[in-house]
Amino acid sequence: MSDITADVLAIVTKKLPNREQTIHLTDRLEDLGIDSFAAVEMIFDLEEKFDIQINYNSNDARPEFQTVGDVVAAIQQLVDGKA
C-alpha cells in the first residue's frame, strides 16, 4: 500500500460515523455513511495534507467520488501532477 493510499484511508476513516470499521478501496462513500458535510470536511483535510486543490462542487447532486478508490486515484493524480 502506498503512502498516499494509507494517508487517504486514514483521513476517510476519521470522517466515518463508526471509526472502528475497516474500509476498502471498493467501499462506496455513501455506504460508509459519509454525508455531504463529512465529504466537504474530508476534501479540506485532503487538500491540507497533500497541499493540493481539489475541484469539488458540494452543490452538485452527482457525487464526484463514489468509492474510496476514486478518492485515492484522484489524490494520486493531483499529487503526481504537482511533481
Secondary structure, 3 states (H helix, E strand, C coil): CCHHHHHHHHHHHHCCCCCCCCCCCCCEHHHHCCCHHHHHHHHHHHHHHHCCCCCCCCCCCCCCCCEHHHHHHHHHHHHHHHC
